[in-house]
Amino acid sequence: MNGINVNRVFLGGAVAGFVIIFGEYVLNGLILSEQWTALRARHLIVEPSTAQYVAGAILTLSYGVVLIWIYAAIRPRFGPGPKTAIIAAMTFWFIAYALFLMSVWANGFVTFSVAATSIAWGLFEAPIAALTGAWVYREESV
């Protein structure tokens, strides 16, 4: 990772990850709560355990790190700043939201409504996460 400040990728990624965790709590824990309860019942899945929520939070923090790594990796081509953060966010959104959620829907694990709502939510969540994480990221060592 020549030229990438790995410590700042993790720091900015943690910030971005916490933004995503908050957004996912609002979306899935509040807005889509009833739909998720119905889906769990349909698939005979029990309510997630504390360990599963912790694992989900760690996974989501990892998403933030990947998002800021994408930002850091494309900075030499597009330059630092919000434009590059948005490009990184849309790249991340396409892979982590659009492709993943359409796959989960296509395999019958979620309804189209849940998939479409989550994909649309990501169009706002990913850029906010990228902008906050990119604000923390710096090339130079601290």
C-alpha positions in Angstrom: 0.0 0.0 0.0 2.7 2.4 -1.1 1.7 6.0 -0.3 -1.3 5.1 1.7 -1.3 6.1 5.3 -2.6 2.8 6.8 -3.1 4.2 10.3 -5.3 6.9 8.9 -7.2 4.4 6.7 -8.1 2.6 9.9 -8.9 5.8 11.8 -11.0 7.2 9.0 -12.5 3.8 8.3 -13.6 3.5 12.0 -15.3 6.9 11.7 -17.0 5.8 8.4 -17.9 2.5 10.0 -19.6 4.2 12.9 -21.6 6.4 10.5 -22.7 3.2 8.7 -23.5 1.4 12.0 -25.7 4.4 13.1 -27.4 4.5 9.7 -28.1 0.8 9.6 -29.5 1.0 13.1 -31.9 3.7 12.0 -32.8 1.8 8.8 -33.1 -1.8 10.1 -33.8 -1.3 13.8 -36.4 1.4 13.4 -37.7 1.9 9.8 -37.6 -1.7 8.6 -38.0 -3.4 12.0 -41.4 -4.9 11.2 -40.3 -6.2 7.8 -37.2 -7.9 9.4 -39.4 -9.5 12.1 -41.7 -10.9 9.3 -38.7 -12.2 7.3 -37.2 -13.9 10.4 -40.5 -15.6 11.0 -40.8 -16.6 7.3 -37.3 -18.2 7.4 -37.7 -19.6 10.9 -34.7 -17.5 12.2 -34.6 -16.4 15.8 -33.8 -12.9 17.0 -30.0 -12.2 16.6 -28.0 -12.8 19.8 -25.7 -10.2 21.4 -22.7 -12.0 19.8 -24.3 -11.7 16.4 -24.9 -8.0 16.9 -21.3 -7.6 17.9 -20.1 -9.5 14.9 -22.3 -7.4 12.7 -20.8 -4.2 14.2 -17.3 -5.5 13.6 -18.2 -6.4 10.0 -19.7 -2.9 9.5 -16.6 -1.2 10.9 -14.6 -3.3 8.4 -16.9 -1.9 5.7 -15.9 1.6 6.8 -12.2 0.6 6.5 -12.7 -0.8 3.0 -14.6 2.4 2.0 -11.7 4.7 3.2 -9.1 2.3 1.6 -10.9 2.8 -1.7 -10.8 6.6 -1.1 -7.1 6.5 -0.3 -6.4 4.2 -3.3 -8.1 6.5 -5.8 -6.8 9.8 -4.4 -3.7 9.9 -6.7 -5.9 9.7 -9.7 -8.8 12.0 -8.6 -7.2 14.2 -6.0 -8.1 14.6 -2.3 -11.4 15.9 -1.3 -15.2 15.5 -1.4 -15.4 14.6 -5.1 -13.1 11.7 -4.6 -14.9 10.6 -1.5 -18.2 10.5 -3.4 -16.6 8.5 -6.2 -15.3 6.0 -3.5 -18.7 6.0 -1.9 -20.5 5.2 -5.2 -18.0 2.4 -6.0 -18.5 1.0 -2.5 -22.3 1.5 -2.7 -22.5 -0.5 -6.0 -20.6 -3.5 -4.5 -21.8 -3.5 -0.9 -25.3 -2.3 -1.3 -26.6 -2.7 -4.9 -25.0 -6.0 -5.9 -25.2 -7.6 -2.5 -28.8 -6.7 -1.8 -30.0 -7.6 -5.3 -28.3 -11.0 -4.8 -30.0 -11.5 -1.4 -33.3 -10.6 -3.0 -32.8 -12.8 -6.1 -32.1 -15.7 -3.8 -35.4 -15.1 -1.9 -33.9 -14.1 1.5 -35.5 -10.6 1.5 -38.4 -9.0 -0.2 -37.9 -6.6 -3.0 -39.2 -3.8 -0.8 -36.5 -4.4 1.8 -33.8 -4.7 -0.8 -34.9 -1.6 -2.7 -35.2 0.5 0.5 -31.8 -0.6 1.7 -30.2 0.1 -1.7 -31.8 3.6 -1.8 -30.7 4.2 1.8 -27.2 3.4 0.9 -27.2 6.2 -1.7 -27.2 8.6 1.3 -25.4 6.5 3.9 -22.3 5.6 1.9 -21.5 9.2 0.8 -22.0 10.5 4.3 -19.7 7.8 5.7 -17.1 8.4 2.9 -17.1 12.2 3.4 -16.7 11.9 7.2 -14.0 9.2 6.9 -12.2 11.1 4.1 -12.2 14.2 6.3 -10.2 12.2 8.9 -7.8 10.5 6.4 -4.5 12.2 5.6 -1.6 11.0 3.4 1.1 12.4 5.6 2.0 10.6 8.8 0.7 12.1 12.0 
